[in-house]
């Protein structure tokens, strides 16, 4: 994530690669990726690219990431009002 600033990237893709055939726990994988994005946005918001994609070809992992992001968005909207 921090390398995007050095390379002037407008977007970055983070792949949850180990959550598929290597068996890394899907929920933990999704949480680590999301926490990394949140931590960087709080510490150094100027380092964030305009677009961040969380990618994977494993549908169950995609669903876990979507669920966690949906919950986070709901909490953010609820707190904002």
Phi, psi and omega in degrees: 000314182292335180292341180297327179292317181294332183258004180058038179283139175269342181214158178215145176244128177251119184261131178273057192297322185280354183278351180271252186291340180276349172078016175297136183306125186300316181295317179294319178300311180297317180296319179297317180296312181295318178298322178299315180295315181296314181300315180295322181293329179280322184282313185217076184300336180289347179273348182288133173287165181294331183226130176236124179247131173261119188239154174183149178264359180268108186304318179300322178291320177301317181295321178295314178300316179299317180297313181295319178294322178297317178296319179296317178297319178299315179298316180299315180294318181298316180291327183292336183262000000 
